[in-house]
Structure formats: structure tokens, C-alpha cells
Amino acid sequence: MKTFHIVLIVIIVAAIGVIISTFTDTSTYTNFKEAGRYPGKEYHIIGKLIKDKPIVYDSKVNANQFSFFMRDDKGIEKQVIYAGSKPQDFEKSEQVVVMGNMEGETFRAKSLLLKCPSKYNNDKKPEAFKEKEYKKG
């Protein structure tokens, strides 16, 4: 094999490696305890908004930041500081997914997703189908 062919093969393998690493998502779902072990790594954390604790948002001071408290699936409570404006109806959300990393005792979220209560998710069950009698008129 010529040197040119070897270099070409190395370049193709490197390009394939770059393409694969670009398409894989390096962040993982975890909890606050695990995220605290590796503060520089980005994580997704699923939790519930703690409505008893303050949600701090002042658009006059900083419209691109607000903070709230959430509890992860292990029951650990942490303050989350989101670098963005407060979503509409945030207080009504059932579940929150935050994406970011731990900084000390707070979680710095770069993005978040909300699961709001569904208008279709209720405990009412449809009435059973009943045979109806039709009168000829």
C-alpha cells in the first residue's frame, strides 16, 4: 500500500468517528446526587416543582433568569437556576425536566421542558353504552 492510501484510510476513519460522536447525545438522565458527583457534565433531571418554595422571577432586574426548587425521583430537593425567561403557566406544571449541570448546591439549567396537566387526563369514565329504544314516529 502506498502512503497516500494509508493516509486516506486514516482520514476516512477519523471522519466517521467525528460523525458518530456528533450524533450521539452525551447527556444522560440522572438525579441531583449523581449530577453533584460530576459538576462539569451535563445531565437531564426529571422532577416535580416544589410549589411551597419561592419561584423567583423579576423581569425588571433580569428577564433571562429565574429560579425555583424541584424534587427529583430520589426525593432530593435542589434550587434550579434557569438561564431564560419563565415559561407561561410554569406553576401549573406536573413535571419538569431540566438540562444542565450542578454548580455547588444549585443546578444551572440551560433548558427545560414542562409537562402540564392534560385536559384529557381525568378520572371520569365514559358512560357505558346502553341499548336505546327508538320509536318510529
CYANA upper distance limits for C-alpha pairs under 8 A (distance plus 0.5 A):
  1 MET  CA      5 HIS  CA      6.90
  1 MET  CA      6 ILE  CA      7.59
  2 LYS  CA      6 ILE  CA      7.17
  3 THR  CA      7 VAL  CA      6.70
  4 PHE  CA      8 LEU  CA      6.61
  5 HIS  CA      9 ILE  CA      6.68
  6 ILE  CA     10 VAL  CA      6.77
  7 VAL  CA     11 ILE  CA      6.70
  8 LEU  CA     12 ILE  CA      6.72
  9 ILE  CA     13 VAL  CA      6.68
 10 VAL  CA     14 ALA  CA      6.62
 11 ILE  CA     15 ALA  CA      6.59
 12 ILE  CA     16 ILE  CA      6.72
 13 VAL  CA     17 GLY  CA      6.74
 14 ALA  CA     18 VAL  CA      6.75
 15 ALA  CA     19 ILE  CA      6.72
 16 ILE  CA     20 ILE  CA      6.68
 17 GLY  CA     21 SER  CA      6.65
 18 VAL  CA     22 THR  CA      6.60
 19 ILE  CA     23 PHE  CA      6.98
 20 ILE  CA     24 THR  CA      6.90
 26 THR  CA     42 GLU  CA      8.37
 27 SER  CA     41 LYS  CA      8.12
 27 SER  CA     42 GLU  CA      5.91
 27 SER  CA     43 TYR  CA      5.59
 27 SER  CA     44 HIS  CA      7.21
 28 THR  CA     42 GLU  CA      8.03
 28 THR  CA     43 TYR  CA      5.70
 28 THR  CA     44 HIS  CA      6.28
 29 TYR  CA     43 TYR  CA      6.40
 29 TYR  CA     44 HIS  CA      5.03
 29 TYR  CA     45 ILE  CA      6.14
 29 TYR  CA     46 ILE  CA      8.02
 30 THR  CA     34 GLU  CA      6.92
 30 THR  CA     35 ALA  CA      7.45
 30 THR  CA     43 TYR  CA      7.11
 30 THR  CA     44 HIS  CA      6.78
 30 THR  CA     45 ILE  CA      5.97
 30 THR  CA     46 ILE  CA      8.19
 31 ASN  CA     35 ALA  CA      6.79
 31 ASN  CA     45 ILE  CA      6.04
 31 ASN  CA     46 ILE  CA      7.92
 31 ASN  CA     72 ASP  CA      6.48
 31 ASN  CA     73 ASP  CA      7.43
 31 ASN  CA     74 LYS  CA      7.49
 32 PHE  CA     36 GLY  CA      6.54
 32 PHE  CA     45 ILE  CA      7.70
 32 PHE  CA     72 ASP  CA      7.34
 32 PHE  CA     76 ILE  CA      7.22
 32 PHE  CA     78 LYS  CA      7.96
 32 PHE  CA    102 MET  CA      8.39
 33 LYS  CA     37 ARG  CA      7.26
 33 LYS  CA     76 ILE  CA      8.13
 34 GLU  CA     38 TYR  CA      7.62
 35 ALA  CA     39 PRO  CA      6.66
 35 ALA  CA     41 LYS  CA      7.98
 35 ALA  CA     42 GLU  CA      8.47
 35 ALA  CA     43 TYR  CA      7.14
 35 ALA  CA    101 ASN  CA      7.25
 35 ALA  CA    102 MET  CA      6.58
 36 GLY  CA    102 MET  CA      6.22
 36 GLY  CA    103 GLU  CA      8.41
 36 GLY  CA    104 GLY  CA      8.11
 36 GLY  CA    105 GLU  CA      8.42
 38 TYR  CA    102 MET  CA      8.28
 39 PRO  CA    101 ASN  CA      6.44
 39 PRO  CA    102 MET  CA      5.33
 39 PRO  CA    103 GLU  CA      6.61
 39 PRO  CA    104 GLY  CA      8.25
 40 GLY  CA    101 ASN  CA      6.75
 40 GLY  CA    102 MET  CA      7.64
 41 LYS  CA    100 GLY  CA      8.48
 41 LYS  CA    101 ASN  CA      6.51
 42 GLU  CA     99 MET  CA      7.37
 42 GLU  CA    100 GLY  CA      5.47
 42 GLU  CA    101 ASN  CA      5.36
 43 TYR  CA     99 MET  CA      6.16
 43 TYR  CA    100 GLY  CA      6.06
 43 TYR  CA    101 ASN  CA      6.50
 44 HIS  CA     97 VAL  CA      7.04
 44 HIS  CA     98 VAL  CA      6.09
 44 HIS  CA     99 MET  CA      4.97
 44 HIS  CA    100 GLY  CA      7.22
 45 ILE  CA     72 ASP  CA      7.45
 45 ILE  CA     97 VAL  CA      6.03
 45 ILE  CA     98 VAL  CA      5.86
 45 ILE  CA     99 MET  CA      7.08
 46 ILE  CA     72 ASP  CA      6.47
 46 ILE  CA     73 ASP  CA      7.43
 46 ILE  CA     95 GLN  CA      7.65
 46 ILE  CA     96 VAL  CA      6.34
 46 ILE  CA     97 VAL  CA      4.96
 46 ILE  CA     98 VAL  CA      7.14
 47 GLY  CA     70 MET  CA      6.60
 47 GLY  CA     71 ARG  CA      5.74
 47 GLY  CA     72 ASP  CA      4.60
 47 GLY  CA     73 ASP  CA      6.43
 47 GLY  CA     95 GLN  CA      6.31
 47 GLY  CA     96 VAL  CA      5.89
 47 GLY  CA     97 VAL  CA      6.90
 48 LYS  CA     70 MET  CA      5.89
 48 LYS  CA     71 ARG  CA      5.81
 48 LYS  CA     72 ASP  CA      7.03
 48 LYS  CA     94 GLU  CA      6.89
 48 LYS  CA     95 GLN  CA      5.28
 48 LYS  CA     96 VAL  CA      6.25
 49 LEU  CA     68 PHE  CA      8.08
 49 LEU  CA     69 PHE  CA      6.74
 49 LEU  CA     70 MET  CA      4.94
 49 LEU  CA     71 ARG  CA      7.05
 49 LEU  CA     91 GLU  CA      8.30
 49 LEU  CA     93 SER  CA      7.87
 49 LEU  CA     94 GLU  CA      7.70
 49 LEU  CA     95 GLN  CA      7.18
 49 LEU  CA     96 VAL  CA      7.16
 50 ILE  CA     68 PHE  CA      8.28
 50 ILE  CA     69 PHE  CA      6.07
 50 ILE  CA     70 MET  CA      5.62
 50 ILE  CA     71 ARG  CA      7.17
 51 LYS  CA     69 PHE  CA      8.45
 51 LYS  CA     91 GLU  CA      7.75
 53 LYS  CA     68 PHE  CA      7.94
 53 LYS  CA     69 PHE  CA      6.97
 54 PRO  CA     68 PHE  CA      6.84
 54 PRO  CA     69 PHE  CA      7.90
 55 ILE  CA     66 PHE  CA      7.87
 55 ILE  CA     67 SER  CA      6.30
 55 ILE  CA     68 PHE  CA      5.06
 55 ILE  CA     69 PHE  CA      7.83
 56 VAL  CA     66 PHE  CA      6.05
 56 VAL  CA     67 SER  CA      5.71
 56 VAL  CA     68 PHE  CA      6.95
 57 TYR  CA     62 ASN  CA      8.37
 57 TYR  CA     63 ALA  CA      8.08
 57 TYR  CA     65 GLN  CA      7.44
 57 TYR  CA     66 PHE  CA      5.16
 57 TYR  CA     67 SER  CA      7.29
 57 TYR  CA     86 LYS  CA      7.59
 58 ASP  CA     62 ASN  CA      6.63
 58 ASP  CA     63 ALA  CA      6.98
 58 ASP  CA     66 PHE  CA      8.00
 59 SER  CA     63 ALA  CA      4.48
 59 SER  CA     64 ASN  CA      8.10
 63 ALA  CA     84 GLY  CA      7.85
 63 ALA  CA     85 SER  CA      6.22
 64 ASN  CA     83 ALA  CA      6.24
 64 ASN  CA     84 GLY  CA      4.65
 64 ASN  CA     85 SER  CA      5.15
 64 ASN  CA     86 LYS  CA      8.44
 65 GLN  CA     81 ILE  CA      7.48
 65 GLN  CA     82 TYR  CA      6.10
 65 GLN  CA     83 ALA  CA      5.19
 65 GLN  CA     84 GLY  CA      5.42
 65 GLN  CA     85 SER  CA      6.23
 65 GLN  CA     86 LYS  CA      7.99
 66 PHE  CA     81 ILE  CA      6.38
 66 PHE  CA     82 TYR  CA      6.04
 66 PHE  CA     83 ALA  CA      7.49
 66 PHE  CA     84 GLY  CA      7.54
 66 PHE  CA     85 SER  CA      7.21
 66 PHE  CA     86 LYS  CA      6.84
 67 SER  CA     79 GLN  CA      7.35
 67 SER  CA     80 VAL  CA      5.97
 67 SER  CA     81 ILE  CA      4.82
 67 SER  CA     82 TYR  CA      6.52
 68 PHE  CA     79 GLN  CA      6.21
 68 PHE  CA     80 VAL  CA      5.92
 68 PHE  CA     81 ILE  CA      7.23
 69 PHE  CA     77 GLU  CA      7.26
 69 PHE  CA     78 LYS  CA      6.14
 69 PHE  CA     79 GLN  CA      4.86
 69 PHE  CA     80 VAL  CA      6.30
 70 MET  CA     77 GLU  CA      6.11
 70 MET  CA     78 LYS  CA      6.35
 70 MET  CA     79 GLN  CA      7.05
 70 MET  CA     80 VAL  CA      7.60
 71 ARG  CA     75 GLY  CA      6.01
 71 ARG  CA     76 ILE  CA      5.85
 71 ARG  CA     77 GLU  CA      4.85
 71 ARG  CA     78 LYS  CA      7.15
 72 ASP  CA     76 ILE  CA      6.05
 72 ASP  CA     77 GLU  CA      7.15
 78 LYS  CA    105 GLU  CA      7.56
 78 LYS  CA    106 THR  CA      6.62
 78 LYS  CA    107 PHE  CA      7.54
 79 GLN  CA    105 GLU  CA      8.07
 79 GLN  CA    106 THR  CA      5.66
 79 GLN  CA    107 PHE  CA      6.84
 80 VAL  CA    106 THR  CA      6.31
 80 VAL  CA    107 PHE  CA      5.25
 80 VAL  CA    108 ARG  CA      6.49
 80 VAL  CA    109 ALA  CA      7.13
 81 ILE  CA    106 THR  CA      7.63
 81 ILE  CA    107 PHE  CA      6.73
 81 ILE  CA    108 ARG  CA      5.57
 81 ILE  CA    109 ALA  CA      6.48
 82 TYR  CA    108 ARG  CA      6.59
 82 TYR  CA    109 ALA  CA      5.18
 82 TYR  CA    110 LYS  CA      6.71
 82 TYR  CA    111 SER  CA      7.54
 82 TYR  CA    112 LEU  CA      8.37
 83 ALA  CA    108 ARG  CA      8.07
 83 ALA  CA    109 ALA  CA      6.94
 83 ALA  CA    110 LYS  CA      6.28
 83 ALA  CA    111 SER  CA      8.00
 84 GLY  CA    110 LYS  CA      8.26
 84 GLY  CA    111 SER  CA      8.28
 86 LYS  CA     90 PHE  CA      7.54
 89 ASP  CA     93 SER  CA      7.66
 90 PHE  CA    114 LEU  CA      8.07
 92 LYS  CA    116 CYS  CA      6.73
 92 LYS  CA    117 PRO  CA      7.72
 93 SER  CA    114 LEU  CA      6.48
 93 SER  CA    115 LYS  CA      6.04
 93 SER  CA    116 CYS  CA      4.70
 93 SER  CA    117 PRO  CA      7.01
 94 GLU  CA    114 LEU  CA      8.04
 94 GLU  CA    115 LYS  CA      6.12
 94 GLU  CA    116 CYS  CA      5.81
 94 GLU  CA    117 PRO  CA      6.61
 95 GLN  CA    114 LEU  CA      6.50
 95 GLN  CA    115 LYS  CA      5.50
 95 GLN  CA    116 CYS  CA      7.50
 96 VAL  CA    112 LEU  CA      7.47
 96 VAL  CA    113 LEU  CA      6.34
 96 VAL  CA    114 LEU  CA      5.32
 96 VAL  CA    115 LYS  CA      6.80
 97 VAL  CA    112 LEU  CA      5.99
 97 VAL  CA    113 LEU  CA      5.54
 97 VAL  CA    114 LEU  CA      6.96
 98 VAL  CA    109 ALA  CA      6.27
 98 VAL  CA    110 LYS  CA      8.15
 98 VAL  CA    111 SER  CA      6.60
 98 VAL  CA    112 LEU  CA      4.94
 98 VAL  CA    113 LEU  CA      7.07
 99 MET  CA    109 ALA  CA      5.79
 99 MET  CA    110 LYS  CA      6.34
 99 MET  CA    111 SER  CA      5.84
 99 MET  CA    112 LEU  CA      6.50
100 GLY  CA    107 PHE  CA      7.52
100 GLY  CA    108 ARG  CA      6.07
100 GLY  CA    109 ALA  CA      4.79
100 GLY  CA    110 LYS  CA      5.69
100 GLY  CA    111 SER  CA      7.56
101 ASN  CA    107 PHE  CA      6.23
101 ASN  CA    108 ARG  CA      5.98
101 ASN  CA    109 ALA  CA      7.14
102 MET  CA    106 THR  CA      6.41
102 MET  CA    107 PHE  CA      4.85
102 MET  CA    108 ARG  CA      6.46
103 GLU  CA    107 PHE  CA      6.42
103 GLU  CA    108 ARG  CA      7.08
117 PRO  CA    121 ASN  CA      7.91
118 SER  CA    122 ASN  CA      8.46
